[in-house]
Amino acid sequence: MKTLSSLAFVCCGLFLNAQEIVKLPNTDEPPVTWETPENDYFSTIWNTQVVTNVSEPTMQVFRPKEEINTGTAVIVAPGGGLFALSINSEGNEVAKWLNEKGITAFVLKYRLVPTGEDGVAEIENNAPEEPEKFMERVNAVLPYSIKDGLNAIKHVRENAANYGVDPNKIGFMGFSAGGAVTVGVAYNYQAESKPDFLVPVYYWASVIPLEKPKEDAPPLFLVCASDDPLDLATGTIALYSSWLEAGKSVALHMYSKGGHGFGMRKQGLPSDTWIERFYEWSKTQNLVSDY
């Protein structure tokens, strides 16, 4: 039994070492303190794998097979109300799908609100019972989450050759709170951190005030469902309209049903295929090409 246990430990270590993890800059000092370590666990409340208490931003690199590499890259920011990251359905599974299309993916763990051991339980209790306190906690961290997104783009662009990607084909895709990070990136990029395309998926509109897009704003592909229980359809349409009125390239897929947080989960609805619609759009924008 000891031999089997030792073998399992070694195999686990090899698997962890095989993961390509990138540490992002973390030199600023947010007005919060993380007392609980980063935690990766299965949430029985959300019925999915989550990560909480991210205090040091990182990215996991998912590379496509070399023979199908298109040179396009997408940074993926999972959602979770800034209290957690839905790391599989809105992260790793997205990355693996993109890899199959020859796209290099980077799953971003941006900084989150400090919580106890179960951040999901905290957001489920804190948001409805103490909405003002909940928003105070979110607003204290969100600017730093957006910085993490900007630093992620800058890192991929500076190291494009090492990743086998085109420095002019780096996109940013985010879900819910990760979508808010995506739009924050859209409003705050500099030349070195400019995304070449943006994909906010049912983005958390109420935490990011609507602004005019920048003069050189990149193409935008929006996804949401009309029956989103958080009423995110309204903000998604407003963002679409702002890009359209400014004469910028924009597309919107608003599904009648889908709810919130569908990510890569299958519900037997047209919204199940949103990522295929994104891929079709990206080809029309000459962002990817069939390998």
C-alpha positions, -999 to 999 in steps of 0.1 A, spaced: 0 0 0 29 23 8 43 18 -27 9 26 -43 5 57 -22 40 69 -32 33 62 -69 1 82 -67 19 111 -50 46 111 -77 20 110 -105 0 139 -89 32 159 -87 41 152 -123 6 164 -134 9 196 -114 43 203 -128 30 198 -163 6 227 -158 20 259 -173 13 287 -148 22 323 -153 25 347 -124 14 382 -132 26 415 -116 14 421 -81 32 451 -68 3 474 -60 -14 473 -26 -52 469 -26 -71 482 5 -79 447 15 -62 418 33 -64 381 23 -63 360 55 -75 327 39 -53 309 13 -65 305 -23 -89 276 -23 -100 253 -52 -130 231 -43 -163 218 -55 -192 241 -45 -223 222 -36 -242 255 -37 -233 263 -73 -227 226 -82 -194 233 -99 -157 236 -92 -147 270 -79 -116 290 -69 -118 316 -41 -94 340 -23 -72 348 -52 -46 373 -39 -19 367 -64 -30 368 -101 -19 340 -123 -28 324 -157 -28 288 -168 -17 283 -204 -36 260 -226 -18 254 -259 -33 238 -290 -16 211 -310 13 227 -329 -1 215 -363 -34 233 -359 -21 265 -341 -38 295 -358 -17 321 -339 -48 335 -322 -49 338 -284 -78 343 -260 -75 353 -223 -104 338 -204 -118 354 -172 -143 332 -154 -171 347 -134 -184 343 -98 -194 377 -85 -158 386 -77 -161 362 -47 -152 331 -66 -142 318 -101 -163 292 -119 -131 277 -130 -143 249 -152 -175 259 -170 -163 294 -176 -126 287 -177 -108 254 -183 -136 239 -205 -137 271 -226 -99 269 -230 -100 233 -241 -127 241 -267 -106 269 -281 -76 246 -283 -95 223 -305 -99 253 -329 -62 260 -329 -65 289 -304 -41 294 -275 -60 301 -243 -50 316 -210 -73 311 -180 -69 341 -158 -72 340 -120 -77 376 -112 -78 390 -77 -110 383 -58 -127 397 -27 -111 382 5 -135 356 21 -135 328 45 -131 292 33 -164 292 14 -166 323 -7 -197 310 -26 -216 307 7 -206 343 15 -218 358 -17 -251 339 -15 -256 353 20 -239 387 18 -254 399 -15 -291 397 -7 -288 404 31 -263 432 30 -263 446 -6 -244 478 3 -217 460 22 -215 435 -6 -209 462 -32 -183 479 -10 -164 447 -9 -167 443 -47 -157 479 -55 -126 477 -33 -112 449 -54 -126 453 -90 -100 480 -101 -72 455 -92 -90 427 -111 -91 449 -141 -54 456 -137 -48 419 -137 -67 417 -170 -46 444 -185 -13 428 -173 -24 395 -188 -28 411 -222 6 428 -219 23 396 -208 9 376 -237 19 403 -262 54 407 -248 59 369 -249 39 362 -281 68 344 -298 72 320 -269 35 311 -270 33 308 -308 7 336 -311 3 366 -332 8 398 -311 -20 414 -331 -46 386 -324 -50 386 -286 -85 386 -274 -101 389 -240 -132 369 -230 -150 371 -197 -181 358 -180 -204 377 -156 -179 393 -131 -152 383 -156 -172 401 -182 -171 432 -160 -133 428 -160 -135 425 -198 -153 458 -202 -130 474 -176 -101 463 -199 -120 479 -228 -121 513 -211 -86 513 -196 -61 497 -220 -29 514 -231 -11 505 -264 8 475 -248 -23 462 -231 -49 467 -259 -70 436 -267 -75 429 -304 -111 417 -297 -134 415 -267 -160 389 -257 -182 399 -227 -205 370 -219 -236 379 -197 -213 406 -183 -221 422 -149 -231 456 -162 -241 474 -130 -205 475 -116 -190 491 -147 -205 525 -156 -212 528 -194 -186 549 -212 -180 559 -248 -157 534 -265 -122 546 -272 -114 559 -306 -94 527 -315 -118 504 -297 -115 468 -308 -143 446 -322 -168 434 -297 -188 402 -295 -216 401 -268 -235 372 -255 -265 372 -230 -299 358 -224 -331 379 -222 -342 358 -192 -310 364 -172 -324 367 -136 -298 394 -129 -313 416 -156 -280 417 -175 -297 418 -209 -304 455 -204 -267 464 -198 -256 442 -226 -278 460 -251 -266 494 -238 -230 483 -244 -239 470 -279 -256 503 -287 -226 524 -275 -203 505 -299 -228 507 -327 -234 544 -323 -196 550 -323 -193 532 -356 -173 503 -341 -174 467 -351 -199 449 -328 -221 418 -328 -248 407 -303 -262 373 -296 -292 377 -273 -309 344 -265 -345 343 -254 -337 316 -228 -305 306 -211 -306 322 -177 -273 332 -161 -240 314 -158 -246 289 -185 -209 290 -197 -201 256 -213 -230 238 -195 -255 221 -218 -292 230 -212 -307 218 -244 -311 254 -256 -298 274 -285 -275 293 -260 -256 260 -257 -238 269 -290 -228 305 -282 -191 296 -284 -196 283 -319 -212 316 -329 -182 334 -314 -159 312 -336 -179 320 -367 -178 357 -359 -140 356 -353 -135 341 -388 -155 370 -404 -132 394 -385 -101 377 -398 -91 370 -362 -88 332 -369 -86 311 -399 -93 274 -405 -62 254 -401 
